[in-house]
Amino acid sequence: MGVTPSGVKFSTRKFFYRRTKMASTVQREGSDPGAAPYGNFINYYTFNPPENRLTLIPRTLLRDIGYSSETSENITVLDVGCNSGDFTVALYRHLQEQESSSRTAEGWVHLLGCDLDEGLILRAEQSNPFPNSISFIHLDVANDEHSRTQLGSYLSKFGRSSFDLCLCLAVTMWVHLNHGDEALLELLSRLASLCHHLLLETQPWKCYRSAARRLRKLGRGDFEHFKTLKIRGDMEEHARDHLVRNCGMKLVRSFGSTAWDRTLMLFTRNAIEVGKEESTQPSTN
Ligand SMILES: C[S@@+](CC[C@H](N)C(=O)[O-])C[C@H]1O[C@@H](n2cnc3c(N)ncnc32)[C@H](O)[C@@H]1O
């Protein structure tokens, strides 16, 4: 077991593979994403460009969930597992366009992208066209204490204690495979407690099998938890069930299907009636 400069634990074989072989596999096989143990593909957006999902997300999303630049001073958005930041930046532009008639999202929407992979975060920072509005940090969202400390510190700059919107797209499977059932449920609970609205894209079970197969094909064994996972099958349903039953959230919309036949599920905290939230008030929890 080794530890990257960013503190991420890797088996030395996995680390060697990620740094050396993955790029060549991707280049050689074109659409085959290769194997990256945490989904930290170095060229993720060449095989899943931001537009694949942005076309499903209405430009009026913020307005639809009750925020507008006229009434809301600051909107805080968290993008969990942001990879190299391409989607984060594209989303910012996407949301900006709805406000063209009055104020733009610049200075109004504040986006924070976080990822486990320090190298990807560095790339995101270096190519960030909106450093005043978009920030990137290295963070393991499976680590409760660090997440709360680092995210809390970001939010405090805005006098807030939770994000207006959190995106968790194509991340749950990696936490699940690497940390197990409990960690998956804890992640969902953590995100629900950290935001008013959650846009979630879970990976279907067939992706778990493909990820495990890719790893095995390369002689790297299985993900630590793959064989013992009890939560399996309809992953959207499992996530929805946990968020609704245990986290005080409700599913308000589904945007689907993506080019990969996945749905983006929009959840809102139960206490919030969509479109009627007092978005100018700092959140209290
Ligand atoms: C398949 S990519 C998805 C990227 C982006 N969310 C999207 O949908 O465009 C998964 C990302 O999740 C990140 N990731 C996996 N486990 C994580 C964790 N525990 N904390 C933070 N990021 C994580 C990986 O490093 C990778 O960049």
The ligand as a MOL file (V3000), in Angstrom:
LIG
                    3D

  0  0  0     0  0            999 V3000
M  V30 BEGIN CTAB
M  V30 COUNTS 27 29 0 0 0
M  V30 BEGIN ATOM
M  V30 1 C -16.0690 9.1030 -13.4000 0
M  V30 2 S -15.4090 10.5630 -12.7480 0 CHG=1
M  V30 3 C -16.8060 11.6740 -12.7830 0
M  V30 4 C -16.3860 13.1160 -12.8960 0
M  V30 5 C -17.5110 14.1460 -12.7890 0
M  V30 6 N -18.2280 14.0390 -11.5620 0
M  V30 7 C -18.4620 13.9990 -13.9350 0
M  V30 8 O -19.4620 13.3000 -13.8230 0
M  V30 9 O -18.2090 14.6150 -14.9670 0 CHG=-1
M  V30 10 C -15.3420 10.1660 -11.0100 0
M  V30 11 C -14.5140 11.1570 -10.2160 0
M  V30 12 O -14.7780 10.9450 -8.8210 0
M  V30 13 C -13.5660 11.1340 -8.1260 0
M  V30 14 N -13.6650 10.4470 -6.8330 0
M  V30 15 C -13.7620 9.1190 -6.5880 0
M  V30 16 N -13.8200 8.8820 -5.2760 0
M  V30 17 C -13.7650 10.0920 -4.6660 0
M  V30 18 C -13.7580 10.5100 -3.3180 0
M  V30 19 N -13.7940 9.6200 -2.3220 0
M  V30 20 N -13.6840 11.8370 -3.0460 0
M  V30 21 C -13.6180 12.7390 -4.0490 0
M  V30 22 N -13.5970 12.4060 -5.3560 0
M  V30 23 C -13.6730 11.0950 -5.6620 0
M  V30 24 C -12.5010 10.5540 -9.0430 0
M  V30 25 O -11.2020 10.9920 -8.7370 0
M  V30 26 C -13.0260 10.9910 -10.4120 0
M  V30 27 O -12.4390 12.1990 -10.8250 0
M  V30 END ATOM
M  V30 BEGIN BOND
M  V30 1 1 1 2
M  V30 2 1 2 3
M  V30 3 1 2 10
M  V30 4 1 3 4
M  V30 5 1 4 5
M  V30 6 1 5 6
M  V30 7 1 5 7
M  V30 8 2 7 8
M  V30 9 1 7 9
M  V30 10 1 10 11
M  V30 11 1 11 12
M  V30 12 1 11 26
M  V30 13 1 12 13
M  V30 14 1 13 14
M  V30 15 1 13 24
M  V30 16 1 14 15
M  V30 17 1 14 23
M  V30 18 2 15 16
M  V30 19 1 16 17
M  V30 20 1 17 18
M  V30 21 2 17 23
M  V30 22 1 18 19
M  V30 23 2 18 20
M  V30 24 1 20 21
M  V30 25 2 21 22
M  V30 26 1 22 23
M  V30 27 1 24 25
M  V30 28 1 24 26
M  V30 29 1 26 27
M  V30 END BOND
M  V30 END CTAB
M  END
